Amino acid sequence: MTTRQASAPAFRPAAAAKPVRWAADAVSALREGARVRLDYSAQSLWRVDRLIEEIRREGAPYAAVETVLRGLGAYAGEVVVRQTGAEWWTSGGEHWVRTPDGRLWDPVDEARRCFAGDGSLRLLCRDATSGGRH
């Protein structure tokens, strides 16, 4: 009998290519530039929410942080994918996560909402991994 790592699906649909890369780039950039280590755990999203809050408080213009926010949103999406077995979906250039219960989540937009002061990647992950339980 063979076992698979729960954290990395064996097959990734084509829709996952871009967000997986964006997430990996964000993890790498934060590790190298800010010495922040992200491990694709739900707990790491506390750190990501705080990081976005710090960027917002510093008054960075959206255009300057758009790519970072996209990467952090994709990172949160990857956390959900790895926790639930969800899949990335794409349409019209937008990327969503579809959890096994059929719900669609937009973690990239949630990162933008965090930057605007009205969102939380940690709470999105909590809700997405709850399977509809509240």
ROBAKOL-162962 format. One record per residue: chain; x, y, z of N, C-alpha, C, CB in turn. Coordinates in nm, 4 decimals, padded with zeros to 6 digits. Glycine has a CB too. Example, Ala and Ser with C-alpha at 12.3 -4.5 7.8 and 13.67 -1.06 7.14 Angstrom:
+-------+----------+----------+----------+----------+----------+----------+----------+----------+----------+----------+----------+----------+
! sevex !      n_u !      n_v !      n_w !     ca_u !     ca_v !     ca_w !      c_u !      c_v !      c_w !     cb_u !     cb_v !     cb_w !
+-------+----------+----------+----------+----------+----------+----------+----------+----------+----------+----------+----------+----------+
!     A !  01.3190 ! -00.5690 !  00.7800 !  01.2300 ! -00.4500 !  00.7800 !  01.3200 ! -00.3300 !  00.7800 !  01.1308 ! -00.4473 !  00.9046 !
!     A !  01.2850 ! -00.2250 !  00.7080 !  01.3670 ! -00.1060 !  00.7140 !  01.2900 !  00.0030 !  00.7870 !  01.4084 ! -00.0598 !  00.5725 !
+-------+----------+----------+----------+----------+----------+----------+----------+----------+----------+----------+----------+----------+
//
This chain:
+-------+----------+----------+----------+----------+----------+----------+----------+----------+----------+----------+----------+----------+
! sevex !      n_u !      n_v !      n_w !     ca_u !     ca_v !     ca_w !      c_u !      c_v !      c_w !     cb_u !     cb_v !     cb_w !
+-------+----------+----------+----------+----------+----------+----------+----------+----------+----------+----------+----------+----------+
!     A !  00.0845 ! -00.1178 !  00.0000 !  00.0000 !  00.0000 !  00.0000 !  00.0888 !  00.1238 !  00.0000 ! -00.0960 !  00.0000 !  00.1219 !
!     A !  00.0537 !  00.2209 ! -00.0814 !  00.1272 !  00.3464 ! -00.0842 !  00.0466 !  00.4540 ! -00.0142 !  00.1596 !  00.3883 ! -00.2288 !
!     A !  00.1141 !  00.5509 !  00.0393 !  00.0468 !  00.6618 !  00.1049 !  00.0824 !  00.7904 !  00.0333 !  00.0847 !  00.6699 !  00.2544 !
!     A ! -00.0100 !  00.8829 !  00.0371 !  00.0128 !  01.0145 ! -00.0226 !  00.0208 !  01.1179 !  00.0872 ! -00.0987 !  01.0507 ! -00.1236 !
!     A !  00.1009 !  01.2190 !  00.0625 !  00.1045 !  01.3299 !  00.1564 ! -00.0246 !  01.4071 !  00.1443 !  00.2265 !  01.4217 !  00.1312 !
!     A ! -00.0878 !  01.4330 !  00.2548 ! -00.2121 !  01.5083 !  00.2525 ! -00.1891 !  01.6522 !  00.2081 ! -00.2776 !  01.5056 !  00.3895 !
!     A ! -00.0689 !  01.7028 !  00.2244 ! -00.0437 !  01.8432 !  00.1965 ! -00.0189 !  01.8738 !  00.0496 !  00.0724 !  01.8889 !  00.2760 !
!     A !  00.0067 !  01.7753 ! -00.0339 !  00.0367 !  01.8021 ! -00.1741 ! -00.0370 !  01.7030 ! -00.2636 !  00.1885 !  01.7951 ! -00.1995 !
!     A ! -00.1436 !  01.7487 ! -00.3300 ! -00.2170 !  01.6579 ! -00.4178 ! -00.1273 !  01.6010 ! -00.5271 ! -00.3360 !  01.7297 ! -00.4805 !
!     A ! -00.1530 !  01.4760 ! -00.5662 ! -00.0710 !  01.4102 ! -00.6673 ! -00.0941 !  01.4716 ! -00.8052 ! -00.1012 !  01.2602 ! -00.6707 !
!     A ! -00.2153 !  01.5144 ! -00.8341 ! -00.2478 !  01.5740 ! -00.9634 ! -00.3027 !  01.7134 ! -00.9400 ! -00.3497 !  01.4867 ! -01.0422 !
!     A ! -00.2545 !  01.8088 ! -01.0155 ! -00.3040 !  01.9452 ! -01.0038 ! -00.3660 !  01.9864 ! -01.1362 ! -00.1905 !  02.0429 ! -00.9630 !
!     A ! -00.4924 !  02.0298 ! -01.1379 ! -00.5540 !  02.0747 ! -01.2621 ! -00.4825 !  02.1987 ! -01.3162 ! -00.7033 !  02.1044 ! -01.2402 !
!     A ! -00.4981 !  02.2231 ! -01.4448 ! -00.4330 !  02.3371 ! -01.5093 ! -00.4684 !  02.4691 ! -01.4420 ! -00.4713 !  02.3427 ! -01.6560 !
!     A ! -00.5894 !  02.4798 ! -01.3872 ! -00.6319 !  02.6034 ! -01.3210 ! -00.5438 !  02.6363 ! -01.2009 ! -00.7773 !  02.5921 ! -01.2767 !
!     A ! -00.4743 !  02.5362 ! -01.1472 ! -00.3912 !  02.5579 ! -01.0291 ! -00.2555 !  02.6179 ! -01.0624 ! -00.3718 !  02.4282 ! -00.9558 !
!     A ! -00.2134 !  02.6121 ! -01.1871 ! -00.0761 !  02.6502 ! -01.2224 ! -00.0403 !  02.7907 ! -01.1756 ! -00.0568 !  02.6408 ! -01.3723 !
!     A ! -00.1195 !  02.8895 ! -01.2107 ! -00.0863 !  03.0272 ! -01.1731 ! -00.0944 !  03.0507 ! -01.0229 ! -00.1786 !  03.1235 ! -01.2439 !
!     A ! -00.2063 !  03.0166 ! -00.9563 ! -00.2104 !  03.0449 ! -00.8127 ! -00.1065 !  02.9673 ! -00.7321 ! -00.3472 !  03.0139 ! -00.7593 !
!     A ! -00.0734 !  02.8468 ! -00.7732 !  00.0311 !  02.7718 ! -00.7024 !  00.1646 !  02.8457 ! -00.7151 !  00.0433 !  02.6264 ! -00.7585 !
!     A !  00.1939 !  02.8982 ! -00.8335 !  00.3173 !  02.9748 ! -00.8549 !  00.3149 !  03.1038 ! -00.7750 !  00.3371 !  03.0057 ! -01.0041 !
!     A !  00.2001 !  03.1756 ! -00.7767 !  00.1902 !  03.3002 ! -00.7006 !  00.2134 !  03.2752 ! -00.5519 !  00.0529 !  03.3657 ! -00.7224 !
!     A !  00.1558 !  03.1672 ! -00.5001 !  00.1722 !  03.1337 ! -00.3589 !  00.3186 !  03.1019 ! -00.3283 !  00.0823 !  03.0142 ! -00.3208 !
!     A !  00.3803 !  03.0203 ! -00.4125 !  00.5209 !  02.9836 ! -00.3918 !  00.6111 !  03.1069 ! -00.3975 !  00.5657 !  02.8805 ! -00.4973 !
!     A !  00.5821 !  03.1976 ! -00.4898 !  00.6607 !  03.3204 ! -00.4993 !  00.6465 !  03.4052 ! -00.3735 !  00.6183 !  03.4010 ! -00.6216 !
!     A !  00.5234 !  03.4150 ! -00.3199 !  00.5010 !  03.4919 ! -00.1975 !  00.5757 !  03.4296 ! -00.0798 !  00.3506 !  03.5006 ! -00.1663 !
!     A !  00.5696 !  03.2970 ! -00.0686 !  00.6393 !  03.2277 !  00.0399 !  00.7895 !  03.2548 !  00.0299 !  00.6107 !  03.0747 !  00.0352 !
!     A !  00.8437 !  03.2433 ! -00.0890 !  00.9862 !  03.2655 ! -00.1105 !  01.0257 !  03.4100 ! -00.0812 !  01.0238 !  03.2293 ! -00.2533 !
!     A !  00.9483 !  03.5050 ! -00.1318 !  00.9796 !  03.6470 ! -00.1113 !  00.9760 !  03.6837 !  00.0370 !  00.8811 !  03.7353 ! -00.1895 !
!     A !  00.8774 !  03.6324 !  00.1091 !  00.8682 !  03.6632 !  00.2519 !  00.9809 !  03.5980 !  00.3304 !  00.7338 !  03.6180 !  00.3073 !
!     A !  01.0179 !  03.4779 !  00.2912 !  01.1282 !  03.4095 !  00.3595 !  01.2578 !  03.4867 !  00.3385 !  01.1431 !  03.2639 !  00.3083 !
!     A !  01.2827 !  03.5290 !  00.2154 !  01.4080 !  03.5977 !  00.1834 !  01.4081 !  03.7423 !  00.2295 !  01.4336 !  03.5922 !  00.0346 !
!     A !  01.2995 !  03.8151 !  00.2043 !  01.2979 !  03.9577 !  00.2319 !  01.2621 !  03.9945 !  00.3736 !  01.2044 !  04.0232 !  00.1415 !
!     A !  01.1621 !  03.9294 !  00.4293 !  01.1133 !  03.9666 !  00.5618 !  01.1453 !  03.8634 !  00.6690 !  00.9653 !  03.9885 !  00.5568 !
!     A !  01.2117 !  03.7566 !  00.6295 !  01.2456 !  03.6479 !  00.7221 !  01.1214 !  03.5898 !  00.7895 !  01.3433 !  03.6980 !  00.8285 !
!     A !  01.0119 !  03.5864 !  00.7132 !  00.8865 !  03.5270 !  00.7601 !  00.8727 !  03.3918 !  00.6931 !  00.7627 !  03.6191 !  00.7290 !
!     A !  00.8530 !  03.2889 !  00.7738 !  00.8373 !  03.1541 !  00.7194 !  00.6907 !  03.1154 !  00.7223 !  00.9222 !  03.0517 !  00.7988 !
!     A !  00.6430 !  03.0738 !  00.6061 !  00.5054 !  03.0269 !  00.5936 !  00.5086 !  02.8786 !  00.5591 !  00.4270 !  03.1085 !  00.4855 !
!     A !  00.4240 !  02.7997 !  00.6256 !  00.4300 !  02.6543 !  00.6113 !  00.3010 !  02.5913 !  00.5564 !  00.4618 !  02.5930 !  00.7444 !
!     A !  00.2136 !  02.6711 !  00.4971 !  00.0880 !  02.6228 !  00.4395 ! -00.0053 !  02.5639 !  00.5453 !  00.1166 !  02.5184 !  00.3328 !
!     A !  00.0054 !  02.6109 !  00.6677 ! -00.0869 !  02.5686 !  00.7730 ! -00.1922 !  02.6773 !  00.7934 ! -00.0107 !  02.5395 !  00.9061 !
!     A ! -00.3069 !  02.6364 !  00.8459 ! -00.4120 !  02.7339 !  00.8762 ! -00.3619 !  02.8368 !  00.9775 ! -00.5382 !  02.6629 !  00.9299 !
!     A ! -00.2774 !  02.7932 !  01.0714 ! -00.2250 !  02.8841 !  01.1731 ! -00.1380 !  02.9941 !  01.1117 ! -00.1446 !  02.8059 !  01.2766 !
!     A ! -00.0721 !  02.9645 !  01.0010 !  00.0150 !  03.0646 !  00.9385 ! -00.0649 !  03.1823 !  00.8829 !  00.0971 !  03.0005 !  00.8267 !
!     A ! -00.1953 !  03.1648 !  00.8643 ! -00.2769 !  03.2737 !  00.8100 ! -00.2967 !  03.3864 !  00.9105 ! -00.4120 !  03.2206 !  00.7660 !
!     A ! -00.2781 !  03.3595 !  01.0404 ! -00.2755 !  03.4687 !  01.1387 ! -00.1633 !  03.5659 !  01.1007 ! -00.2547 !  03.4133 !  01.2849 !
!     A ! -00.0476 !  03.5105 !  01.0725 !  00.0696 !  03.5906 !  01.0365 !  00.0441 !  03.6683 !  00.9071 !  00.1942 !  03.5004 !  01.0209 !
!     A ! -00.0192 !  03.6030 !  00.8100 ! -00.0474 !  03.6682 !  00.6819 ! -00.1454 !  03.7836 !  00.7020 ! -00.1042 !  03.5663 !  00.5800 !
!     A ! -00.2510 !  03.7624 !  00.7795 ! -00.3449 !  03.8719 !  00.8079 ! -00.2734 !  03.9892 !  00.8745 ! -00.4599 !  03.8223 !  00.8979 !
!     A ! -00.1868 !  03.9610 !  00.9700 ! -00.1124 !  04.0681 !  01.0381 ! -00.0189 !  04.1398 !  00.9410 ! -00.0315 !  04.0109 !  01.1567 !
!     A !  00.0443 !  04.0661 !  00.8530 !  00.1341 !  04.1255 !  00.7544 !  00.0574 !  04.2209 !  00.6624 !  00.2036 !  04.0155 !  00.6716 !
!     A ! -00.0582 !  04.1783 !  00.6140 ! -00.1395 !  04.2653 !  00.5283 ! -00.1828 !  04.3888 !  00.6060 ! -00.2634 !  04.1894 !  00.4741 !
!     A ! -00.2199 !  04.3719 !  00.7313 ! -00.2587 !  04.4855 !  00.8154 ! -00.1423 !  04.5850 !  00.8300 ! -00.3046 !  04.4359 !  00.9548 !
!     A ! -00.0226 !  04.5333 !  00.8504 !  00.0951 !  04.6212 !  00.8613 !  00.1183 !  04.6988 !  00.7323 !  00.2204 !  04.5392 !  00.8960 !
!     A !  00.1061 !  04.6317 !  00.6198 !  00.1241 !  04.6988 !  00.4899 !  00.0200 !  04.8090 !  00.4738 !  00.1135 !  04.5967 !  00.3726 !
!     A ! -00.1029 !  04.7794 !  00.5121 ! -00.2109 !  04.8788 !  00.5030 ! -00.1828 !  04.9979 !  00.5932 ! -00.3459 !  04.8156 !  00.5403 !
!     A ! -00.1414 !  04.9724 !  00.7171 ! -00.1130 !  05.0804 !  00.8115 !  00.0013 !  05.1699 !  00.7650 ! -00.0801 !  05.0228 !  00.9472 !
!     A !  00.0962 !  05.1112 !  00.6923 !  00.2080 !  05.1902 !  00.6409 !  00.1664 !  05.2819 !  00.5262 !  00.3194 !  05.0984 !  00.5949 !
!     A !  00.0441 !  05.2647 !  00.4766 ! -00.0080 !  05.3524 !  00.3727 !  00.0416 !  05.3220 !  00.2325 !  00.0257 !  05.4912 !  00.4057 !
!     A !  00.0832 !  05.1994 !  00.2086 !  00.1306 !  05.1619 !  00.0748 !  00.0163 !  05.1738 ! -00.0250 !  00.1883 !  05.0174 !  00.0745 !
!     A !  00.0430 !  05.2320 ! -00.1413 ! -00.0624 !  05.2383 ! -00.2429 ! -00.0928 !  05.0981 ! -00.2971 ! -00.0208 !  05.3330 ! -00.3586 !
!     A ! -00.2204 !  05.0758 ! -00.3300 ! -00.2626 !  04.9442 ! -00.3776 ! -00.1767 !  04.8966 ! -00.4942 ! -00.4093 !  04.9477 ! -00.4192 !
!     A ! -00.1489 !  04.9848 ! -00.5894 ! -00.0717 !  04.9455 ! -00.7079 !  00.0654 !  04.8897 ! -00.6703 ! -00.0548 !  05.0648 ! -00.8018 !
!     A !  00.1218 !  04.9374 ! -00.5603 !  00.2548 !  04.8918 ! -00.5178 !  00.2513 !  04.7541 ! -00.4533 !  00.3152 !  04.9912 ! -00.4208 !
!     A !  00.1352 !  04.7136 ! -00.4026 !  00.1271 !  04.5861 ! -00.3303 !  00.0333 !  04.4857 ! -00.3964 !  00.0819 !  04.6106 ! -00.1886 !
!     A ! -00.0186 !  04.5180 ! -00.5117 ! -00.1152 !  04.4317 ! -00.5793 ! -00.0620 !  04.2902 ! -00.6004 ! -00.1537 !  04.4920 ! -00.7128 !
!     A !  00.0622 !  04.2776 ! -00.6461 !  00.1207 !  04.1460 ! -00.6714 !  00.1406 !  04.0693 ! -00.5412 !  00.2544 !  04.1600 ! -00.7452 !
!     A !  00.1810 !  04.1384 ! -00.4370 !  00.1991 !  04.0749 ! -00.3059 !  00.0652 !  04.0232 ! -00.2544 !  00.2613 !  04.1746 ! -00.2042 !
!     A ! -00.0384 !  04.1052 ! -00.2666 ! -00.1707 !  04.0631 ! -00.2210 ! -00.2208 !  03.9430 ! -00.2995 ! -00.2699 !  04.1780 ! -00.2330 !
!     A ! -00.1976 !  03.9428 ! -00.4294 ! -00.2369 !  03.8284 ! -00.5118 ! -00.1654 !  03.7024 ! -00.4629 ! -00.2048 !  03.8547 ! -00.6618 !
!     A ! -00.0364 !  03.7135 ! -00.4346 !  00.0399 !  03.5991 ! -00.3856 ! -00.0075 !  03.5506 ! -00.2501 !  00.1855 !  03.6341 ! -00.3779 !
!     A ! -00.0390 !  03.6448 ! -00.1601 ! -00.0855 !  03.6056 ! -00.0270 ! -00.2257 !  03.5445 ! -00.0331 ! -00.0848 !  03.7267 !  00.0675 !
!     A ! -00.3090 !  03.5957 ! -00.1228 ! -00.4407 !  03.5345 ! -00.1426 ! -00.4278 !  03.3940 ! -00.1983 ! -00.5261 !  03.6199 ! -00.2361 !
!     A ! -00.3390 !  03.3781 ! -00.2955 ! -00.3155 !  03.2451 ! -00.3529 ! -00.2595 !  03.1507 ! -00.2468 ! -00.2187 !  03.2538 ! -00.4734 !
!     A ! -00.1744 !  03.2022 ! -00.1600 ! -00.1207 !  03.1216 ! -00.0503 ! -00.2364 !  03.0706 !  00.0380 ! -00.0187 !  03.2049 !  00.0346 !
!     A ! -00.3280 !  03.1604 !  00.0740 ! -00.4433 !  03.1199 !  00.1556 ! -00.5269 !  03.0152 !  00.0816 ! -00.5309 !  03.2430 !  00.1914 !
!     A ! -00.5426 !  03.0335 ! -00.0486 ! -00.6149 !  02.9346 ! -00.1276 ! -00.5472 !  02.7995 ! -00.1246 ! -00.6287 !  02.9813 ! -00.2702 !
!     A ! -00.4152 !  02.8008 ! -00.1327 ! -00.3403 !  02.6743 ! -00.1260 ! -00.3549 !  02.6084 !  00.0103 ! -00.1919 !  02.6982 ! -00.1564 !
!     A ! -00.3633 !  02.6887 !  00.1157 ! -00.3870 !  02.6324 !  00.2486 ! -00.5207 !  02.5579 !  00.2476 ! -00.3862 !  02.7444 !  00.3581 !
!     A ! -00.6237 !  02.6205 !  00.1917 ! -00.7558 !  02.5565 !  00.1848 ! -00.7497 !  02.4298 !  00.0999 ! -00.8607 !  02.6542 !  00.1269 !
!     A ! -00.6834 !  02.4380 ! -00.0150 ! -00.6708 !  02.3214 ! -00.1037 ! -00.6060 !  02.2056 ! -00.0288 ! -00.5881 !  02.3568 ! -00.2301 !
!     A ! -00.4988 !  02.2334 !  00.0407 ! -00.4246 !  02.1268 !  00.1099 ! -00.5001 !  02.0732 !  00.2307 ! -00.2882 !  02.1781 !  00.1541 !
!     A ! -00.5793 !  02.1583 !  00.2947 ! -00.6541 !  02.1141 !  00.4132 ! -00.7785 !  02.0328 !  00.3771 ! -00.6947 !  02.2344 !  00.4967 !
!     A ! -00.8392 !  02.0648 !  00.2612 ! -00.9705 !  02.0076 !  00.2315 ! -00.9746 !  01.9194 !  00.1075 ! -01.0691 !  02.1170 !  00.2156 !
!     A ! -00.8684 !  01.9196 !  00.0272 ! -00.8733 !  01.8490 ! -00.0995 ! -00.9486 !  01.9282 ! -00.2055 ! -00.9374 !  01.7135 ! -00.0810 !
!     A ! -00.9607 !  02.0585 ! -00.1850 ! -01.0294 !  02.1473 ! -00.2796 ! -00.9503 !  02.1561 ! -00.4096 ! -01.0488 !  02.2886 ! -00.2186 !
!     A ! -01.0087 !  02.2228 ! -00.5081 ! -00.9438 !  02.2433 ! -00.6376 ! -00.9501 !  02.3905 ! -00.6753 ! -01.0101 !  02.1563 ! -00.7471 !
!     A ! -00.8486 !  02.4333 ! -00.7489 ! -00.8512 !  02.5670 ! -00.8076 ! -00.9382 !  02.5631 ! -00.9319 ! -00.7073 !  02.6172 ! -00.8416 !
!     A ! -01.0186 !  02.6663 ! -00.9494 ! -01.1001 !  02.6865 ! -01.0685 ! -01.0655 !  02.8229 ! -01.1260 ! -01.2530 !  02.6757 ! -01.0362 !
!     A ! -01.0786 !  02.8367 ! -01.2564 ! -01.0509 !  02.9655 ! -01.3193 ! -01.1528 !  02.9945 ! -01.4279 ! -00.9092 !  02.9681 ! -01.3775 !
!     A ! -01.1820 !  03.1225 ! -01.4433 ! -01.2712 !  03.1687 ! -01.5492 ! -01.2461 !  03.3179 ! -01.5674 ! -01.4225 !  03.1393 ! -01.5152 !
!     A ! -01.2284 !  03.3580 ! -01.6919 ! -01.2107 !  03.5001 ! -01.7209 ! -01.0932 !  03.5636 ! -01.6502 ! -01.3334 !  03.5736 ! -01.6849 !
!     A ! -00.9895 !  03.4868 ! -01.6238 ! -00.8717 !  03.5409 ! -01.5570 ! -00.8802 !  03.5440 ! -01.4055 ! -00.8468 !  03.6771 ! -01.6058 !
!     A ! -00.9935 !  03.5107 ! -01.3494 ! -01.0097 !  03.5047 ! -01.2042 ! -00.9874 !  03.3613 ! -01.1577 ! -01.1507 !  03.5554 ! -01.1612 !
!     A ! -00.9406 !  03.3465 ! -01.0336 ! -00.9132 !  03.2137 ! -00.9775 ! -00.9881 !  03.1980 ! -00.8460 ! -00.7606 !  03.1922 ! -00.9562 !
!     A ! -01.0567 !  03.0843 ! -00.8325 ! -01.1301 !  03.0510 ! -00.7113 ! -01.0893 !  02.9130 ! -00.6637 ! -01.2820 !  03.0575 ! -00.7351 !
!     A ! -01.1238 !  02.8862 ! -00.5405 ! -01.1062 !  02.7531 ! -00.4833 ! -01.2458 !  02.6932 ! -00.4663 ! -01.0276 !  02.7581 ! -00.3456 !
!     A ! -01.2609 !  02.5707 ! -00.5153 ! -01.3875 !  02.4984 ! -00.4974 ! -01.3632 !  02.3862 ! -00.3977 ! -01.4422 !  02.4420 ! -00.6341 !
!     A ! -01.4281 !  02.3961 ! -00.2824 ! -01.4128 !  02.2940 ! -00.1788 ! -01.4989 !  02.1725 ! -00.2151 ! -01.4527 !  02.3505 ! -00.0384 !
!     A ! -01.4669 !  02.0568 ! -00.1572 ! -01.5388 !  01.9341 ! -00.1921 ! -01.6904 !  01.9428 ! -00.1722 ! -01.4851 !  01.8204 ! -00.1106 !
!     A ! -01.7367 !  02.0330 ! -00.0867 ! -01.8808 !  02.0483 ! -00.0655 ! -01.9462 !  02.1357 ! -00.1727 ! -01.9070 !  02.1078 !  00.0720 !
!     A ! -01.8674 !  02.1802 ! -00.2723 ! -01.9212 !  02.2563 ! -00.3841 ! -01.9160 !  02.4074 ! -00.3683 ! -02.0599 !  02.2161 ! -00.4065 !
!     A ! -01.8746 !  02.4557 ! -00.2522 ! -01.8683 !  02.6009 ! -00.2325 ! -01.7468 !  02.6593 ! -00.3047 ! -01.8626 !  02.6352 ! -00.0816 !
!     A ! -01.7628 !  02.7828 ! -00.3539 ! -01.6536 !  02.8546 ! -00.4204 ! -01.6039 !  02.9654 ! -00.3293 ! -01.6996 !  02.9128 ! -00.5571 !
!     A ! -01.4707 !  02.9815 ! -00.3264 ! -01.4044 !  03.0810 ! -00.2423 ! -01.3100 !  03.1623 ! -00.3290 ! -01.3277 !  03.0139 ! -00.1243 !
!     A ! -01.2963 !  03.2901 ! -00.2979 ! -01.2076 !  03.3782 ! -00.3729 ! -01.1025 !  03.4358 ! -00.2786 ! -01.2878 !  03.4919 ! -00.4423 !
!     A ! -00.9978 !  03.3582 ! -00.2495 ! -00.8980 !  03.4052 ! -00.1542 ! -00.8153 !  03.5244 ! -00.2051 ! -00.8058 !  03.2919 ! -00.1193 !
!     A ! -00.7995 !  03.5375 ! -00.3362 ! -00.7245 !  03.6517 ! -00.3893 ! -00.8027 !  03.7799 ! -00.3620 ! -00.6973 !  03.6350 ! -00.5423 !
!     A ! -00.9322 !  03.7770 ! -00.3858 ! -01.0137 !  03.8942 ! -00.3551 ! -01.0185 !  03.9187 ! -00.2044 ! -01.1558 !  03.8768 ! -00.4107 !
!     A ! -01.0187 !  03.8117 ! -00.1258 ! -01.0203 !  03.8287 !  00.0201 ! -00.8934 !  03.8990 !  00.0670 ! -01.0347 !  03.6920 !  00.0909 !
!     A ! -00.7805 !  03.8716 !  00.0037 ! -00.6567 !  03.9426 !  00.0383 ! -00.6712 !  04.0918 !  00.0081 ! -00.5360 !  03.8835 ! -00.0395 !
!     A ! -00.7362 !  04.1239 ! -00.1027 ! -00.7617 !  04.2648 ! -00.1363 ! -00.8528 !  04.3282 ! -00.0310 ! -00.8258 !  04.2771 ! -00.2776 !
!     A ! -00.9535 !  04.2518 !  00.0113 ! -01.0443 !  04.3013 !  00.1156 ! -00.9694 !  04.3224 !  00.2472 ! -01.1616 !  04.2028 !  00.1365 !
!     A ! -00.8757 !  04.2344 !  00.2780 ! -00.7927 !  04.2512 !  00.3978 ! -00.7171 !  04.3838 !  00.3906 ! -00.6932 !  04.1327 !  00.4130 !
!     A ! -00.6603 !  04.4100 !  00.2746 ! -00.5840 !  04.5339 !  00.2556 ! -00.6746 !  04.6555 !  00.2718 ! -00.5168 !  04.5356 !  00.1165 !
!     A ! -00.8008 !  04.6420 !  00.2340 ! -00.8967 !  04.7514 !  00.2489 ! -00.9488 !  04.7609 !  00.3932 ! -01.0142 !  04.7324 !  00.1515 !
!     A ! -00.9097 !  04.6663 !  00.4789 ! -00.9510 !  04.6679 !  00.6186 ! -01.0802 !  04.5943 !  00.6453 ! -00.9648 !  04.8073 !  00.6646 !
!     A ! -01.1255 !  04.5109 !  00.5492 ! -01.2548 !  04.4449 !  00.5636 ! -01.2484 !  04.2992 !  00.5191 ! -01.3612 !  04.5192 !  00.4836 !
!     A ! -01.1526 !  04.2235 !  00.5678 ! -01.1426 !  04.0834 !  00.5304 ! -01.0452 !  04.0114 !  00.6202 ! -01.1005 !  04.0692 !  00.3854 !
!     A ! -01.0403 !  03.8794 !  00.6055 ! -00.9478 !  03.7984 !  00.6839 ! -00.9244 !  03.6658 !  00.6123 ! -01.0023 !  03.7747 !  00.8276 !
!     A ! -00.8006 !  03.6415 !  00.5760 ! -00.7673 !  03.5137 !  00.5136 ! -00.7796 !  03.3997 !  00.6143 ! -00.6253 !  03.5178 !  00.4550 !
!     A ! -00.7511 !  03.4269 !  00.7387 ! -00.7652 !  03.3259 !  00.8437 ! -00.9112 !  03.2826 !  00.8570 ! -00.7130 !  03.3802 !  00.9786 !
!     A ! -01.0022 !  03.3795 !  00.8564 ! -01.1439 !  03.3463 !  00.8699 ! -01.1976 !  03.2800 !  00.7439 ! -01.2251 !  03.4715 !  00.9014 !
!     A ! -01.1500 !  03.3208 !  00.6273 ! -01.1895 !  03.2530 !  00.5039 ! -01.1502 !  03.1063 !  00.5109 ! -01.1249 !  03.3205 !  00.3807 !
!     A ! -01.0281 !  03.0790 !  00.5555 ! -00.9818 !  02.9409 !  00.5676 ! -01.0661 !  02.8648 !  00.6698 ! -00.8331 !  02.9371 !  00.6076 !
!     A ! -01.0934 !  02.9267 !  00.7817 ! -01.1765 !  02.8607 !  00.8842 ! -01.3121 !  02.8226 !  00.8267 ! -01.1952 !  02.9527 !  01.0072 !
!     A ! -01.3751 !  02.9173 !  00.7568 ! -01.5065 !  02.8907 !  00.6996 ! -01.4997 !  02.7851 !  00.5891 ! -01.5667 !  03.0195 !  00.6449 !
!     A ! -01.3977 !  02.7930 !  00.5056 ! -01.3852 !  02.6985 !  00.3941 ! -01.3554 !  02.5567 !  00.4418 ! -01.2757 !  02.7443 !  00.2988 !
!     A ! -01.2849 !  02.5443 !  00.5516 ! -01.2499 !  02.4112 !  00.6014 ! -01.3537 !  02.3543 !  00.6968 ! -01.1165 !  02.4160 !  00.6701 !
!     A ! -01.4565 !  02.4349 !  00.7284 ! -01.5578 !  02.3888 !  00.8234 ! -01.6600 !  02.2960 !  00.7581 ! -01.6289 !  02.5078 !  00.8853 !
!     A ! -01.6593 !  02.2883 !  00.6243 ! -01.7549 !  02.2002 !  00.5560 ! -01.8980 !  02.2451 !  00.5725 ! -01.7413 !  02.0597 !  00.6067 !
!     A ! -01.9174 !  02.3752 !  00.5909 ! -02.0533 !  02.4278 !  00.6050 ! -02.0997 !  02.4349 !  00.7487 ! -02.1488 !  02.3438 !  00.5268 !
!     A ! -02.0197 !  02.3864 !  00.8430 ! -02.0555 !  02.3918 !  00.9851 ! -02.0162 !  02.5280 !  01.0409 ! -01.9860 !  02.2771 !  01.0653 !
!     A ! -02.1033 !  02.5891 !  01.1175 ! -02.0708 !  02.7184 !  01.1828 ! -02.1075 !  02.7134 !  01.3280 ! -02.1439 !  02.8361 !  01.1147 !
+-------+----------+----------+----------+----------+----------+----------+----------+----------+----------+----------+----------+----------+
//
